[in-house]
Amino acid sequence: MMAFQKAAEPRWAGSICRLAAAGTLAASTLVLSTPQAVAQTWEPTKPIQFVIPAGTGGGADQMARFIQGVVAKNNLAKQPIITVNKAGGAGAEGFLEVKKSAGDPHSIIITLSNLFTTPLATGVPFNWKDMTPVAMLALDQFILWVPADAPYKTAKEYIEAVKAAPDKSYKMGGTGSKQEDQIITVALEKLTAPKKFTYIPFAGGGAVAVQLVGKHVNSTVNNPIEAVSQWKAGALNPLCLFDSKRSVYTLKVTATMAWSDIPTCKEVGVNTEYQMLRGIFMSPGVKPEHIAYYVDLFKKVMATDDWKSFMEQGAFNQTFMTGDEFRRWVENAERQHHDLMKEAGFLAAGK
């Protein structure tokens, strides 16, 4: 195999690095600012609909259902939370559902990068400003995964294998088209040029992990929590983490490795970074006391030992934001996703 030579940093890599940095200025610090001091005077009077704009088994689905369980287990809300998957149109179904429920404080939605990528790629009549930002719960990581018995043991070796093979002979599995997984794949293609991957979209992160175990694809860029069970079972191998720093979690996940043992992609010459929002939005037109209720509720969730274990299990970057700070982060992330997708040719006409 030819020696690996680090490619010049593409515009993609720099843009993704900036996107990651925008959300990790205080990666080790929990920022607990609130929009404003609002008296806790409101509580839900009927069940809370928790919309998941993604398929079952993926990172957003797992987090939403976990929150639902923590709230019920600890009696944190007087009304039950009912999770509803609305994944149609790359999540557009879920976003439009919340958009049309203007003023309803009983409808919340968990958001991921399709908050930006779906309207930019499809032209669907939706923008994050059509909803009410509540809080960033965390930033989710991405890992380059391969089958455990794959011949390449490092990301450097894998990139070289793709470069040495016929064009598009390596298959990358991901969640959806023109979404975050394909954005990362296109960024990696800047390093494998002129060779490209064949990108194969699946309905959710759970399905992506299953397809990789079955060797229907050669690699994936799944979130940690979407593939951790397969890693524990010895079926998958993590090659690198798409972050500027290694994970802070040092407890062993397998017999020999912790999340912190996974090198960053940059460490091994694969200069690409990307992290994804795990946030909460509400219907448009809700009142400050409605927002304050949910900010308080999620702070209570985050104070539980269950949440702390969940964060470690999924190797999440624990960054929490609300109010103007969160809104500024979202505005910046939208601009950067627009730039990334424009360069990849993923924007819908007129975007």
N, C-alpha and C positions, 0 to 999 in steps of 0.2 A: 504494500500500500504506500502510496506517495506520502511524503512528509506533509504535515498540516502547516499551512501558512495562514496566519490571521489576515482576514480580508480587511480592506479599508472600511471604516465605519460608514454604513449607508445612512441616508437621511432617515430611513425608517427607524434604524436603531436609535438614533439620537432622539427622534420624536417619541418613541416608546419609552426611552429612559426618562424623558421629561414628564411623561404621563405618570410613570411610577413615582418619580420624585415628588410630583404635585400632591400625592396622597400620603407620602411617608415622611413628611418633614418632622413628624413627632411619632415615629413608628413604635417607639418603646414607651410612649406616654399616652395615657388615657385622658383625652381632653373632654371635660364634662361641662362645656359651656352650654347654656340654654338660650333660646331666642330672646327671651326677656322674662322678667319675674312676673309670672302669671299665677294667680291664686288657683289652687286645685279645687275648682267649683263644679266640674262636670265629670260625669261617668257615663259609660255606655248604658243604654236602656234596652238594648236588644243584642243578639249575637253579633260578633265582629267578623266580617268577611275578610279573610286574608288571601288576597289574590297572588298567585304564583304565575308570572308570565313565561313559564318554561315547562318542560316535560317532567315526568316523575323520575326520581332517582338522581337527578343532577344536583349541583351544589345549592342552587336557590331553593329547590324543593326540599332538600334535606334540612337546610337552615330554618325554613319557615315551619316545617313540621316539628322540628326540635323546639323552636320557640313556643309553638302551640302546646307541646307537652310540658315544658317548664312552667308556663303560666298556669296550666291546669294542676300540675303536681303541687305547686306552692301557693295555690289560691291567690294569685296575683291580680286577678280580675273577677268581677262579680258576674260578668257575662262570658260565655264560652267563645273561643276563637275557632272559626270554621275555615279550614284551608281549601282553596279551590284552584285547580290548575287550569289556566287559560293560555295555552301555548301557541294557538293558531297564529299564522302570519309572523313567525319568529317573535312571538310575544305581543304583537300588536293587539290581539284580541283582549289580552289582560289590560293593557294600557288604555284602550278605548273604553273598556268596561268601567274603569275608575274615572276616566275623564267625564263620562256621561252622568256620573252620580254626584253632580255638583252639590256641595253643601252637606253631603252625607258623612257624618263623622264615624260611621260604623263600617266604612270600607277603607282598608289599607292594602298596600301592595309592596312586596319585596322587589327590589330592583337590582339589576346586574348591568353589564355593558350594553345589552340590547336596548336599554333606555336611550342610548345614543345611536347605536348601529342600525336598529330596525327602521326608524324614520329616515335616516340618511340613505339607507340602501334601497328602501322600498317606495319612499315618497308618501307613505301612509300619513293622513292628516293628524299628526300627533307630534308634540314636543314636550319635553319634561316640564316646561313651564305651564302646561295644561293641568298639572297636578301640584300638590303642596308638599315641598320637602319637609321631612320630619327629622331624620337622623341617619348618619352613616354608622353602621354597626361594626364594620370591619372592612378590610381589603383582602380579597381572596387571591391566593397565589396560583401560578401555573407551573407545571413540571413537564419536562420532556420524558415521556414514558416509552419503554420498549418491552417486548416479552423477556422474561428472565433468562431464557436460553439463547437470546440473540447474540451473535458473534462479537458485537461491539459493546464495550464496557464503559465507554465514556462518550459524552456528547461530541467531543472532537473526532473520535473514530466514526461516529455515526454520520456526521456531516461529510467526512471524507468518503464514506461508502456511497452516499447519495451522489456526490460529485463524480465518482468513478463509474457509476452505473448508467445504463441507458436512460434517456430523459423520461421523466414521469413514471419510472418503474417502481419507485418507492411510494407507498400509499400512507397518507397522513389522515387519521380519523379525527373528526371534530364535531362539535355541536352546532348545527345549522350552517347556512351559507352566508358569507359576507358578515359574519359575526366575529367575536373576539378570537376564537380558535383559528379561523382562516386568516385573520389579520396577523396573528403570530406566525402562521405558516408562510405567508407571503414575506414576512420579515426574514424568516430563515432562508428563503429562496434567494435573498440578496447575498447570502454567504455560500450557497451551493451553485450559484450562477456559473454557466448558463443552464444547468440542470434544474428542473422543477419537480415538485411532488405532484402526485395525483391526490387531490383533496377529496375526501369522501365524507359528506355530512350525515349525521344521525340525529335522532329526535331529542336525545338528552345525554347528559354526562354518564349516566349509568349504562346506557346502551353502548357508548363509546368504549368504556372500560371492558365490557363483555366482548366486543368485537376485537379488541386488541388481544385479550386472553385467547380468543379463538384464532388469532393470527390471520384475520381477514384484512387487517391493515398492519403496517410495519411499525407505526409509532402513533402517539397521540400527545396532545398538550393539555391533558385533563387537569382540573383542580385537584389538590391533594386529597380532599375528602371523597372525591368521586372514584378514586382508585386505591385508597388506603387498604381496603379489605383484600383486594387482589395482591397488593404488595405484601401484606402480612402472610398471605397464603403461599407466597413464593412464586406467584405466576408472573409478576411484573417487576421491572427494574427501573428506578428513577435515575436519569442521566444527569439532569441539571435543573436548577430552580431559576425561573425568569425574574429575578429580583437583584437589586444592587448589593444586598448583604445576605448572608446565610440565615436560615431560620434560627430563632432564639430557643427553640424547643429541643432539649437535650435528652429527654427520656427515650429509651429504646422503643422503637415501633416494631421492628423485627428483632431477631436474636442478635443481630450484629450492627444494626443501623438506627440512628435517630434522624428526625427531620434535619437537624443541624449538621449531619454528616453529608448531606447532599450538597455538592458544590454549586455555586451560582454558575449560570451559563457563561457569564463574563470571565470567571476564573479560568475556564477551559477554552477560551478563545471564541466563544459563540456570543457575540456582543449584541444581545437582544434582551430587553426587559419589558415586562407588562404585568400589571395587576388589575384586578376587577373590583368594582364597587359591590358591596353588599349593603344596601341602604333601604330605608323605609320612606314611602311617600303616601299621601292621602289624597282624597278627592279635592278638587278645586273649591275655593270659596268656604272652607271650614274656618272656624273661629280660633283665636289664640288659645282659649282654654281647651279646645279639642287637641291641638298640637301638644300643649303642655301635659295633657293626660298621657299621651303615648310616649313622649320623651321620658316621663317618670316611670311608665310601665317598663320600657326597655332598659332603663337604668337598673330597675329591680331585677330584671332577667339577667343582666350582665354581672350583678353582684352575687349570683348563685355559683356554687361549686360546679354544678352541672354545666353552666356556660363556660367556665374556665377550662373544664375538661374537654368540652366540644371545641374550643378554640385551639387547644393543643392537638387534639385528634386530627383536625383539619389543617394544622399549620397556618392558621390565619395571622395576618398582620393586624394587631389590635389597635386600630385607630378609630376613635369615636368623635363625631362632630355633629353639631346641630346649628340651627339659626343661620346667621349671615355667613359664618365660616363654612358651613356645609354648602350653602348656595354658591359661594365663590368657587369652591372646589368643583362643583357640578358644572358651572359655567366654563371653567378652564378645561375640564375633561371633555366637554362637548366640542370645544374648539379643536382640541388635539385629535379627537376621533375623526372630526371632519377632515383634518389635514392628512391623517394616516389613510383614510378611506379614499380620499381624492387621489393620492399617489398610487394606490393600489387599483384604481379604476372601479371602485365599488359604489360610487355615489349614483343615486337615481338622477334622472334628468331634472335639471333645475336646481339641484342642491349645491 
